């Protein structure tokens, strides 16, 4: 059985965690199982283009950075090491 590695980035604190995820999971399930976000917390996951990817298969995001933040927070996702600050 193969695994997929994805880097999760907290949109608020910029903390990062590399997680190995089991095939067949959605992105949301993978985040829940990783322990990256406190159990029961509301969150949304975005890709490098800022698109919500919560219900997408996690395998589509192998070796990428996904941004985990509050639902509807408008945070652009991961994908690069660049940090952008709102002004």
Rosetta constraint file for C-alpha pairs under 8 A:
AtomPair CA 2 CA 22 HARMONIC 7.61 0.50
AtomPair CA 2 CA 23 HARMONIC 7.16 0.50
AtomPair CA 3 CA 20 HARMONIC 6.27 0.50
AtomPair CA 3 CA 21 HARMONIC 5.80 0.50
AtomPair CA 3 CA 22 HARMONIC 5.36 0.50
AtomPair CA 3 CA 23 HARMONIC 6.16 0.50
AtomPair CA 4 CA 20 HARMONIC 5.51 0.50
AtomPair CA 4 CA 21 HARMONIC 5.13 0.50
AtomPair CA 4 CA 22 HARMONIC 6.55 0.50
AtomPair CA 4 CA 23 HARMONIC 6.94 0.50
AtomPair CA 4 CA 58 HARMONIC 7.71 0.50
AtomPair CA 4 CA 59 HARMONIC 6.18 0.50
AtomPair CA 4 CA 62 HARMONIC 5.53 0.50
AtomPair CA 4 CA 63 HARMONIC 7.58 0.50
AtomPair CA 5 CA 18 HARMONIC 6.71 0.50
AtomPair CA 5 CA 19 HARMONIC 5.54 0.50
AtomPair CA 5 CA 20 HARMONIC 4.41 0.50
AtomPair CA 5 CA 21 HARMONIC 6.05 0.50
AtomPair CA 5 CA 62 HARMONIC 5.65 0.50
AtomPair CA 5 CA 63 HARMONIC 5.74 0.50
AtomPair CA 6 CA 18 HARMONIC 5.79 0.50
AtomPair CA 6 CA 19 HARMONIC 5.55 0.50
AtomPair CA 6 CA 20 HARMONIC 6.59 0.50
AtomPair CA 6 CA 21 HARMONIC 7.38 0.50
AtomPair CA 6 CA 61 HARMONIC 6.70 0.50
AtomPair CA 6 CA 62 HARMONIC 5.55 0.50
AtomPair CA 6 CA 63 HARMONIC 5.28 0.50
AtomPair CA 6 CA 64 HARMONIC 5.60 0.50
AtomPair CA 6 CA 65 HARMONIC 6.22 0.50
AtomPair CA 6 CA 66 HARMONIC 7.35 0.50
AtomPair CA 7 CA 16 HARMONIC 6.62 0.50
AtomPair CA 7 CA 17 HARMONIC 5.57 0.50
AtomPair CA 7 CA 18 HARMONIC 4.28 0.50
AtomPair CA 7 CA 19 HARMONIC 6.18 0.50
AtomPair CA 7 CA 63 HARMONIC 7.17 0.50
AtomPair CA 7 CA 64 HARMONIC 6.15 0.50
AtomPair CA 7 CA 65 HARMONIC 4.61 0.50
AtomPair CA 7 CA 66 HARMONIC 6.24 0.50
AtomPair CA 8 CA 16 HARMONIC 5.52 0.50
AtomPair CA 8 CA 17 HARMONIC 5.29 0.50
AtomPair CA 8 CA 18 HARMONIC 6.29 0.50
AtomPair CA 8 CA 19 HARMONIC 7.42 0.50
AtomPair CA 8 CA 31 HARMONIC 7.92 0.50
AtomPair CA 8 CA 36 HARMONIC 7.77 0.50
AtomPair CA 8 CA 65 HARMONIC 5.75 0.50
AtomPair CA 8 CA 66 HARMONIC 5.06 0.50
AtomPair CA 8 CA 67 HARMONIC 6.00 0.50
AtomPair CA 8 CA 68 HARMONIC 6.63 0.50
AtomPair CA 9 CA 14 HARMONIC 5.76 0.50
AtomPair CA 9 CA 15 HARMONIC 5.69 0.50
AtomPair CA 9 CA 16 HARMONIC 4.48 0.50
AtomPair CA 9 CA 17 HARMONIC 6.71 0.50
AtomPair CA 9 CA 65 HARMONIC 6.70 0.50
AtomPair CA 9 CA 66 HARMONIC 6.01 0.50
AtomPair CA 9 CA 67 HARMONIC 4.76 0.50
AtomPair CA 9 CA 68 HARMONIC 5.86 0.50
AtomPair CA 9 CA 78 HARMONIC 6.84 0.50
AtomPair CA 10 CA 14 HARMONIC 4.84 0.50
AtomPair CA 10 CA 15 HARMONIC 5.23 0.50
AtomPair CA 10 CA 16 HARMONIC 6.36 0.50
AtomPair CA 10 CA 67 HARMONIC 5.99 0.50
AtomPair CA 10 CA 68 HARMONIC 5.03 0.50
AtomPair CA 10 CA 69 HARMONIC 6.21 0.50
AtomPair CA 11 CA 15 HARMONIC 7.95 0.50
AtomPair CA 11 CA 67 HARMONIC 5.74 0.50
AtomPair CA 11 CA 68 HARMONIC 5.58 0.50
AtomPair CA 11 CA 69 HARMONIC 4.97 0.50
AtomPair CA 11 CA 75 HARMONIC 6.77 0.50
AtomPair CA 11 CA 77 HARMONIC 7.99 0.50
AtomPair CA 12 CA 69 HARMONIC 6.74 0.50
AtomPair CA 17 CA 36 HARMONIC 7.32 0.50
AtomPair CA 19 CA 34 HARMONIC 6.66 0.50
AtomPair CA 21 CA 25 HARMONIC 7.69 0.50
AtomPair CA 21 CA 30 HARMONIC 6.08 0.50
AtomPair CA 21 CA 58 HARMONIC 7.63 0.50
AtomPair CA 22 CA 30 HARMONIC 7.69 0.50
AtomPair CA 23 CA 58 HARMONIC 7.26 0.50
AtomPair CA 23 CA 59 HARMONIC 6.48 0.50
AtomPair CA 24 CA 57 HARMONIC 6.69 0.50
AtomPair CA 24 CA 58 HARMONIC 7.50 0.50
AtomPair CA 24 CA 59 HARMONIC 7.75 0.50
AtomPair CA 25 CA 29 HARMONIC 5.88 0.50
AtomPair CA 25 CA 30 HARMONIC 6.17 0.50
AtomPair CA 25 CA 57 HARMONIC 5.95 0.50
AtomPair CA 25 CA 58 HARMONIC 6.00 0.50
AtomPair CA 26 CA 30 HARMONIC 6.27 0.50
AtomPair CA 26 CA 54 HARMONIC 6.79 0.50
AtomPair CA 26 CA 55 HARMONIC 5.31 0.50
AtomPair CA 26 CA 56 HARMONIC 5.33 0.50
AtomPair CA 26 CA 57 HARMONIC 4.44 0.50
AtomPair CA 26 CA 58 HARMONIC 5.18 0.50
AtomPair CA 27 CA 31 HARMONIC 6.30 0.50
AtomPair CA 27 CA 45 HARMONIC 7.51 0.50
AtomPair CA 27 CA 53 HARMONIC 6.73 0.50
AtomPair CA 27 CA 54 HARMONIC 5.18 0.50
AtomPair CA 27 CA 55 HARMONIC 6.06 0.50
AtomPair CA 27 CA 56 HARMONIC 5.93 0.50
AtomPair CA 27 CA 57 HARMONIC 6.05 0.50
AtomPair CA 27 CA 58 HARMONIC 4.71 0.50
AtomPair CA 28 CA 32 HARMONIC 6.19 0.50
AtomPair CA 28 CA 44 HARMONIC 7.79 0.50
AtomPair CA 28 CA 45 HARMONIC 7.26 0.50
AtomPair CA 28 CA 54 HARMONIC 4.83 0.50
AtomPair CA 28 CA 55 HARMONIC 6.31 0.50
AtomPair CA 29 CA 33 HARMONIC 6.07 0.50
AtomPair CA 30 CA 34 HARMONIC 6.07 0.50
AtomPair CA 30 CA 58 HARMONIC 7.24 0.50
AtomPair CA 31 CA 35 HARMONIC 6.79 0.50
AtomPair CA 31 CA 36 HARMONIC 6.31 0.50
AtomPair CA 31 CA 37 HARMONIC 7.09 0.50
AtomPair CA 32 CA 36 HARMONIC 7.20 0.50
AtomPair CA 32 CA 37 HARMONIC 6.83 0.50
AtomPair CA 32 CA 39 HARMONIC 7.11 0.50
AtomPair CA 35 CA 39 HARMONIC 7.31 0.50
AtomPair CA 37 CA 41 HARMONIC 6.70 0.50
AtomPair CA 42 CA 70 HARMONIC 6.52 0.50
AtomPair CA 42 CA 71 HARMONIC 6.88 0.50
AtomPair CA 43 CA 68 HARMONIC 6.60 0.50
AtomPair CA 43 CA 69 HARMONIC 5.41 0.50
AtomPair CA 43 CA 70 HARMONIC 4.58 0.50
AtomPair CA 43 CA 71 HARMONIC 5.19 0.50
AtomPair CA 44 CA 52 HARMONIC 6.77 0.50
AtomPair CA 44 CA 53 HARMONIC 7.90 0.50
AtomPair CA 44 CA 54 HARMONIC 6.28 0.50
AtomPair CA 44 CA 68 HARMONIC 5.84 0.50
AtomPair CA 44 CA 69 HARMONIC 5.52 0.50
AtomPair CA 44 CA 70 HARMONIC 5.74 0.50
AtomPair CA 44 CA 71 HARMONIC 4.81 0.50
AtomPair CA 44 CA 72 HARMONIC 7.62 0.50
AtomPair CA 45 CA 52 HARMONIC 5.63 0.50
AtomPair CA 45 CA 53 HARMONIC 5.73 0.50
AtomPair CA 45 CA 54 HARMONIC 5.43 0.50
AtomPair CA 45 CA 66 HARMONIC 6.50 0.50
AtomPair CA 45 CA 67 HARMONIC 5.53 0.50
AtomPair CA 45 CA 68 HARMONIC 4.57 0.50
AtomPair CA 45 CA 69 HARMONIC 6.44 0.50
AtomPair CA 45 CA 77 HARMONIC 7.67 0.50
AtomPair CA 46 CA 50 HARMONIC 5.15 0.50
AtomPair CA 46 CA 51 HARMONIC 5.12 0.50
AtomPair CA 46 CA 52 HARMONIC 4.43 0.50
AtomPair CA 46 CA 53 HARMONIC 5.49 0.50
AtomPair CA 46 CA 54 HARMONIC 7.45 0.50
AtomPair CA 46 CA 66 HARMONIC 5.78 0.50
AtomPair CA 46 CA 67 HARMONIC 5.17 0.50
AtomPair CA 46 CA 68 HARMONIC 6.61 0.50
AtomPair CA 46 CA 75 HARMONIC 7.71 0.50
AtomPair CA 46 CA 76 HARMONIC 6.80 0.50
AtomPair CA 46 CA 77 HARMONIC 4.77 0.50
AtomPair CA 46 CA 78 HARMONIC 7.43 0.50
AtomPair CA 47 CA 51 HARMONIC 5.55 0.50
AtomPair CA 47 CA 52 HARMONIC 6.73 0.50
AtomPair CA 47 CA 53 HARMONIC 6.58 0.50
AtomPair CA 47 CA 65 HARMONIC 7.23 0.50
AtomPair CA 47 CA 66 HARMONIC 5.12 0.50
AtomPair CA 47 CA 67 HARMONIC 6.45 0.50
AtomPair CA 47 CA 76 HARMONIC 7.45 0.50
AtomPair CA 47 CA 77 HARMONIC 4.57 0.50
AtomPair CA 47 CA 78 HARMONIC 5.92 0.50
AtomPair CA 47 CA 79 HARMONIC 7.14 0.50
AtomPair CA 48 CA 65 HARMONIC 7.29 0.50
AtomPair CA 48 CA 66 HARMONIC 6.87 0.50
AtomPair CA 48 CA 67 HARMONIC 7.82 0.50
AtomPair CA 48 CA 76 HARMONIC 6.59 0.50
AtomPair CA 48 CA 77 HARMONIC 4.28 0.50
AtomPair CA 48 CA 78 HARMONIC 4.60 0.50
AtomPair CA 48 CA 79 HARMONIC 4.76 0.50
AtomPair CA 48 CA 80 HARMONIC 7.61 0.50
AtomPair CA 49 CA 76 HARMONIC 6.39 0.50
AtomPair CA 49 CA 77 HARMONIC 6.08 0.50
AtomPair CA 50 CA 74 HARMONIC 7.59 0.50
AtomPair CA 50 CA 75 HARMONIC 6.64 0.50
AtomPair CA 50 CA 76 HARMONIC 4.14 0.50
AtomPair CA 50 CA 77 HARMONIC 4.75 0.50
AtomPair CA 51 CA 76 HARMONIC 7.78 0.50
AtomPair CA 51 CA 77 HARMONIC 7.48 0.50
AtomPair CA 56 CA 60 HARMONIC 7.57 0.50
AtomPair CA 57 CA 61 HARMONIC 8.00 0.50
AtomPair CA 58 CA 62 HARMONIC 7.17 0.50
AtomPair CA 61 CA 65 HARMONIC 7.85 0.50
AtomPair CA 61 CA 66 HARMONIC 7.93 0.50
AtomPair CA 64 CA 78 HARMONIC 7.58 0.50
AtomPair CA 64 CA 79 HARMONIC 5.75 0.50
AtomPair CA 65 CA 77 HARMONIC 7.60 0.50
AtomPair CA 65 CA 78 HARMONIC 4.64 0.50
AtomPair CA 65 CA 79 HARMONIC 4.66 0.50
AtomPair CA 65 CA 80 HARMONIC 7.35 0.50
AtomPair CA 66 CA 77 HARMONIC 5.78 0.50
AtomPair CA 66 CA 78 HARMONIC 4.82 0.50
AtomPair CA 66 CA 79 HARMONIC 6.81 0.50
AtomPair CA 67 CA 75 HARMONIC 7.71 0.50
AtomPair CA 67 CA 76 HARMONIC 7.34 0.50
AtomPair CA 67 CA 77 HARMONIC 4.51 0.50
AtomPair CA 67 CA 78 HARMONIC 5.08 0.50
AtomPair CA 68 CA 77 HARMONIC 7.80 0.50
AtomPair CA 69 CA 73 HARMONIC 6.92 0.50
AtomPair CA 69 CA 75 HARMONIC 7.12 0.50
